Amino acid sequence: MAKKKKKSPKSIPRTQADVDRGYECGVNDGVANAIAIFMMVAHDKFDLGDKIPDMWKEITKLSEEIKEKRVTLGDIRRVLLEEYNVRV
């Protein structure tokens, strides 16, 4: 006869909404970290520190265009690959 697994008294029940929120936070953190890495490399290795605010404005603008479905990530990735031989 198998023993019943005891439940931790500290465990907190989670809903699917909790899981979805956690997933969204993880995705947002991942994107923010990738952008931070990109901008730090642009600053440190390519001396583009004075361009960082302009880059951020353009990233925000392009993100809005994606949100509004005027541009797709597929389009962006294809351009990067075809014109710069960069696979993302």
C-alpha positions in Angstrom: 0.0 0.0 0.0 1.4 3.4 -1.1 1.8 6.1 1.5 -0.1 9.3 1.0 2.2 12.2 0.2 2.0 14.9 2.9 1.2 18.4 1.8 3.5 21.1 3.1 1.7 23.4 5.5 3.6 26.3 3.8 2.2 25.4 0.3 0.0 28.1 -1.2 -2.6 27.0 -3.8 -2.1 28.7 -7.2 -4.6 29.4 -9.9 -4.0 29.3 -13.7 -4.1 33.1 -13.5 -1.2 33.0 -11.1 0.7 30.8 -13.4 -0.1 33.0 -16.4 1.1 36.1 -14.5 4.3 34.4 -13.6 4.9 33.3 -17.2 4.3 36.8 -18.4 6.7 38.3 -15.8 9.3 35.8 -16.9 8.9 36.7 -20.6 9.1 40.4 -19.8 12.2 39.9 -17.7 13.8 37.9 -20.4 13.1 40.5 -23.0 14.3 43.3 -20.7 17.5 41.4 -20.0 18.2 40.8 -23.7 17.7 44.5 -24.5 20.0 45.5 -21.6 22.7 43.2 -22.9 22.4 44.5 -26.4 22.6 48.1 -25.3 25.6 47.4 -23.0 27.4 45.8 -25.9 26.5 48.8 -28.1 27.9 51.1 -25.4 31.0 49.2 -24.3 32.2 47.6 -27.6 31.0 50.0 -30.2 31.1 53.3 -28.3 27.5 54.1 -29.0 26.7 55.3 -25.4 25.4 58.7 -26.6 23.0 56.8 -29.0 21.4 54.7 -26.3 18.5 57.0 -25.6 17.7 57.3 -29.3 18.0 53.5 -29.6 15.5 53.1 -26.8 13.1 55.4 -28.5 13.4 53.5 -31.8 13.0 50.1 -30.0 9.8 51.4 -28.3 8.5 52.8 -31.6 9.2 49.5 -33.4 7.5 47.6 -30.5 4.4 49.7 -30.9 4.4 48.9 -34.7 4.6 45.2 -33.9 1.8 45.5 -31.4 -0.3 47.4 -34.0 0.5 44.6 -36.5 2.1 47.0 -39.0 5.4 44.9 -38.7 5.9 41.3 -37.7 8.8 39.7 -35.9 9.1 37.4 -38.8 9.7 40.4 -41.1 12.4 41.8 -38.8 14.2 38.4 -38.5 14.1 37.9 -42.2 15.6 41.4 -42.9 18.4 40.7 -40.3 19.2 37.4 -41.9 19.0 38.5 -45.6 20.7 41.9 -45.2 23.1 41.3 -42.3 23.5 37.5 -42.2 22.4 37.6 -38.6 20.1 34.7 -37.4 18.1 35.6 -34.3 
